[in-house]
Amino acid sequence: MQQRMTFAAQQAVNRRNSVFLILAVTALLAALGFTIGYGTTGAVEGAFGVTTGAIVLAMLLSVGSYFAGDKLVLAASGAREVSQQSAPQLMNVVQEMALAAGTPMPKVYIIDDTAPNAFATGRDPKHASVAITTGLLQKLDREELQGVMGHELSHVRNFDIRFALLVGVLVGSIALLADFFLRFTFWGGGRRSRDDDRGGSGGIQAIFFIVAILLSILAPIAARLVQLAVNRQREYLADASSVGLTRNPYGIERALAKISTDQEVLEVANRATQHMYFTNPIKRFEERSKGLFSTHPATLDRINRLRKLTGDQPLEGAEAAELSGLD
């Protein structure tokens, strides 16, 4: 019997890890802005100016996504809104989980696709939506559906969608700033200020310029890896929170196994939206999965973490082999 871990303890650990990771991305953006600013101007004022500009850029990019991002995702997924009359069982389950989570009833959408999956979107609990594929309704029983909806409503309650938006904007800002600087350098920008200054500060500026080039190459990669780590931490948190809402770790455990081993392909999912789904909708055997980093924790790891909540033994042998390598 393995040592039992409460869902509250898992939530605390995952929240702490997520905050640490987002601080790391913020620090990376600031460091990139400062080195580029000092490397190109040779002045502390210029360094702080570029850093401030990078932060302002991130804020501007977030505005459109904050207010219109959910509508774009739902439209791109071909989702249609349903009501109590058209989908009574689904609406009842969502209502149960919304009451348990203490959040307003979200809008509920159906995606006409036989691949089982679901996602939540919206900037806050008052403007939230959940989208469920027809395959999920057909292939999961009520307890499993509760586990999935508990997971998605936990994303809403924990403000994970807003959190993911913030991280995505920071990562996008790093990529844009790095790309602009590398193009600027390629076409000869920044060289004159270094050549004109023959004093001692010129050497420092040259060092910062070289560091800025290195950071511009490495920072987008590092930021993307941190973003993926943040996504994985939030998935762990939503799994633990779902158990807190349903008081039933077995429903979500069975749902994870069923959805991950299902061989149907979710056609409407893409690289921009794959991180939003309950499990990674892009399967390992698909051509479009090549070159992609994993946006979700391994299903086997998620299930074994859930088993810590009950003190059950982790999956081993044939059961573990069936789930390993799917993500």
C-alpha positions in Angstrom: 0.0 0.0 0.0 1.6 3.3 -1.1 1.4 6.4 1.1 -1.9 8.2 0.7 -1.9 11.9 -0.4 -4.9 14.1 0.0 -6.2 16.1 -2.9 -5.7 19.3 -1.0 -2.0 18.5 -0.6 -1.8 17.8 -4.4 -3.5 21.1 -5.1 -1.1 23.0 -2.9 2.0 21.5 -4.6 0.7 22.1 -8.1 -0.3 25.7 -7.3 3.1 26.4 -5.9 4.9 24.9 -8.9 2.7 26.8 -11.4 3.4 30.1 -9.7 7.1 29.4 -9.7 7.0 28.5 -13.4 5.2 31.7 -14.5 7.6 33.8 -12.5 10.4 32.1 -14.4 8.8 33.0 -17.7 8.4 36.6 -16.6 12.0 36.8 -15.4 13.1 35.4 -18.8 11.1 38.1 -20.7 12.6 40.8 -18.5 16.2 39.4 -18.9 15.8 39.2 -22.6 14.5 42.8 -22.8 17.2 44.2 -20.6 20.1 42.5 -22.4 18.8 43.5 -25.8 18.3 47.1 -24.6 21.7 47.4 -23.1 23.4 45.5 -25.9 22.0 47.9 -28.6 22.1 51.2 -26.7 24.9 50.8 -24.2 22.8 52.6 -21.6 20.8 51.4 -18.6 18.0 53.7 -19.6 17.8 52.0 -23.0 17.8 48.6 -21.3 14.9 49.5 -19.0 13.1 51.1 -22.0 13.2 47.9 -24.0 12.2 45.9 -21.0 9.2 48.2 -20.4 8.3 48.0 -24.1 8.3 44.2 -23.9 6.0 44.2 -21.0 3.6 46.7 -22.7 3.7 44.4 -25.8 2.6 41.5 -23.7 -0.2 43.5 -22.2 -1.5 44.6 -25.6 -1.4 41.1 -27.0 -3.4 39.8 -24.1 -6.3 42.2 -24.6 -7.7 40.6 -27.8 -7.2 37.1 -26.5 -8.8 38.0 -23.1 -12.1 39.2 -24.6 -12.4 37.2 -27.8 -10.2 34.1 -27.4 -13.0 31.8 -26.2 -15.3 32.7 -29.1 -12.5 32.0 -31.6 -11.7 28.6 -30.1 -15.4 27.5 -30.1 -15.9 28.6 -33.6 -12.7 26.9 -34.8 -13.9 23.7 -33.1 -17.3 23.7 -34.8 -19.0 23.7 -31.4 -22.8 24.3 -31.1 -24.5 25.4 -28.0 -27.0 23.0 -26.4 -29.9 23.4 -23.9 -31.6 21.4 -21.2 -34.1 20.2 -23.7 -31.6 19.0 -26.3 -29.0 17.4 -23.9 -30.6 16.8 -20.5 -28.2 14.3 -19.1 -25.1 16.3 -20.0 -26.7 19.5 -18.7 -27.6 17.8 -15.4 -24.0 16.6 -14.9 -22.6 20.0 -15.7 -25.1 21.6 -13.3 -24.0 19.1 -10.5 -20.3 19.9 -11.0 -21.0 23.7 -11.2 -22.8 23.6 -7.9 -20.1 21.5 -6.3 -17.4 23.9 -7.6 -19.5 27.0 -6.5 -19.3 28.5 -10.0 -22.1 29.9 -12.3 -23.5 27.5 -14.8 -21.3 27.7 -17.9 -22.6 27.6 -21.4 -22.5 24.1 -22.8 -21.4 23.2 -26.3 -21.3 20.0 -28.3 -18.7 19.1 -31.0 -19.9 16.6 -33.5 -17.0 14.2 -33.4 -16.8 10.6 -32.4 -13.4 11.0 -30.7 -14.0 11.4 -26.9 -12.7 14.6 -25.4 -13.7 17.9 -23.8 -12.3 21.3 -22.9 -13.3 24.5 -21.0 -12.7 28.1 -22.1 -13.6 31.6 -21.0 -11.8 34.3 -19.1 -13.5 33.8 -15.7 -16.3 31.7 -14.1 -18.9 34.2 -15.2 -17.9 33.9 -18.9 -17.1 30.2 -19.0 -18.0 27.5 -21.6 -17.4 23.8 -21.7 -17.3 21.9 -25.0 -17.9 18.1 -25.2 -17.6 15.8 -28.2 -20.4 13.5 -29.1 -17.9 10.6 -28.7 -17.4 11.5 -25.0 -21.2 11.2 -24.4 -21.4 8.0 -26.3 -18.4 6.2 -24.7 -18.4 7.3 -21.1 -20.8 6.3 -18.3 -22.2 8.9 -15.9 -19.4 8.6 -13.3 -16.7 9.0 -15.9 -18.6 12.0 -17.4 -18.7 13.5 -13.9 -15.0 13.1 -13.6 -14.3 14.8 -16.9 -16.7 17.7 -16.1 -15.3 18.0 -12.6 -11.9 18.4 -14.2 -13.1 21.0 -16.7 -15.1 23.0 -14.1 -12.0 22.9 -11.9 -10.1 24.6 -14.7 -12.8 27.3 -14.6 -12.8 27.6 -10.8 -9.0 27.7 -10.6 -8.8 30.4 -13.3 -6.6 28.0 -15.3 -7.8 29.5 -18.6 -6.8 33.0 -17.7 -3.5 31.6 -16.2 -2.7 29.7 -19.5 -3.6 32.9 -21.4 -1.1 34.9 -19.4 1.7 32.3 -19.9 0.9 32.1 -23.6 1.1 35.8 -24.0 4.4 35.9 -22.1 5.9 33.1 -24.3 4.6 34.8 -27.4 6.1 38.1 -26.4 9.5 36.4 -25.8 9.3 34.8 -29.3 8.4 38.1 -31.0 11.0 40.1 -29.2 13.7 37.5 -29.9 12.7 37.3 -33.6 12.7 41.1 -34.0 16.1 41.4 -32.4 17.7 38.7 -34.5 16.4 40.2 -37.7 17.5 43.6 -36.5 21.0 42.3 -35.9 21.2 40.3 -39.2 20.5 43.5 -41.1 23.3 45.4 -39.2 21.3 47.1 -36.5 23.0 47.9 -33.2 26.6 47.7 -34.6 27.2 51.4 -34.8 26.6 52.1 -31.1 29.1 49.5 -30.2 31.7 50.6 -32.7 31.4 54.3 -31.7 32.1 53.6 -28.1 35.8 52.8 -27.6 35.8 53.3 -23.8 35.5 50.8 -21.1 31.7 50.7 -21.3 32.0 49.5 -24.9 33.3 46.2 -23.8 30.4 45.7 -21.4 28.0 46.6 -24.1 29.6 44.1 -26.4 29.2 41.4 -23.8 25.5 42.3 -23.3 25.1 42.2 -27.1 26.5 38.7 -27.4 24.4 37.6 -24.4 21.3 39.1 -26.1 21.9 37.1 -29.2 22.3 33.9 -27.2 19.2 34.6 -25.2 17.2 35.4 -28.4 18.0 31.9 -29.7 17.6 30.0 -26.4 14.8 32.0 -24.6 11.9 31.1 -26.9 12.8 27.4 -26.6 13.1 27.6 -22.8 9.9 29.7 -22.5 8.0 27.1 -24.6 9.3 24.3 -22.3 8.2 26.2 -19.2 4.8 26.8 -20.8 4.4 23.1 -21.3 5.4 22.5 -17.7 2.8 25.0 -16.5 0.1 23.3 -18.6 1.1 19.9 -17.1 1.0 21.3 -13.6 -2.5 22.8 -14.2 -3.7 19.4 -15.5 -2.5 17.7 -12.3 -4.3 20.4 -10.3 -7.5 19.9 -12.2 -7.4 16.2 -11.7 -7.0 16.6 -8.0 -9.7 19.3 -7.9 -12.1 17.0 -9.8 -11.7 14.3 -7.1 -12.5 17.0 -4.5 -15.7 17.9 -6.4 -16.9 14.4 -7.2 -15.5 12.6 -4.1 -14.8 9.8 -6.6 -11.3 9.3 -7.9 -12.3 6.2 -9.9 -14.6 8.0 -12.4 -11.9 10.3 -13.7 -9.3 7.4 -13.6 -11.5 5.3 -15.8 -12.2 8.3 -18.1 -8.5 8.9 -18.5 -7.9 5.3 -19.5 -10.8 5.1 -21.9 -10.1 8.4 -23.7 -6.3 7.9 -24.0 -6.7 4.4 -25.5 -9.4 5.4 -27.9 -8.0 5.3 -31.5 -10.4 7.9 -33.0 -8.8 11.1 -34.3 -10.2 14.5 -33.2 -10.1 16.3 -36.5 -10.9 19.8 -35.2 -8.0 19.9 -32.8 -4.8 21.6 -33.8 -1.5 22.7 -32.3 -3.0 26.0 -31.1 -5.9 24.3 -29.2 -4.5 20.9 -28.2 -3.4 22.0 -24.7 -7.0 22.9 -23.8 -8.4 19.4 -24.0 -8.9 16.9 -21.2 -6.3 14.7 -22.8 -4.0 15.4 -25.7 -6.3 15.1 -28.8 -3.4 14.6 -31.2 -2.4 11.0 -31.0 1.1 9.7 -31.3 0.4 7.7 -34.5 -0.8 10.9 -36.3 1.4 12.6 -38.8 0.7 16.0 -37.2 2.1 14.9 -33.9 5.7 14.8 -35.2 8.0 17.4 -33.7 5.5 18.3 -31.0 6.3 18.6 -27.3 3.8 16.9 -25.0 1.2 19.4 -23.8 -0.3 17.0 -21.2 1.2 14.8 -18.5 1.4 11.1 -19.3 -1.9 9.4 -18.7 -0.2 6.7 -16.7 1.4 9.4 -14.5 -2.0 11.1 -14.0 -3.7 7.9 -13.1 -1.0 6.9 -10.6 -1.2 10.4 -9.0 -4.9 9.8 -8.6 -4.2 6.5 -7.0 -2.2 8.2 -4.3 -5.5 9.8 -3.2 -6.9 6.4 -2.4 -3.7 4.7 -1.3 -4.1 2.1 -4.1 -1.1 0.6 -5.7 0.1 2.3 -8.9 -0.7 0.6 -12.2 1.9 -2.0 -13.2 2.4 -4.8 -15.7 -0.1 -5.2 -18.6 -2.3 -2.3 -17.5 0.6 0.1 -17.3 2.0 -1.1 -20.6 -1.3 -0.4 -22.3 -1.2 3.2 -21.2 2.5 3.9 -21.6 3.7 5.7 -24.7 0.3 7.0 -25.6 1.1 10.7 -24.9 
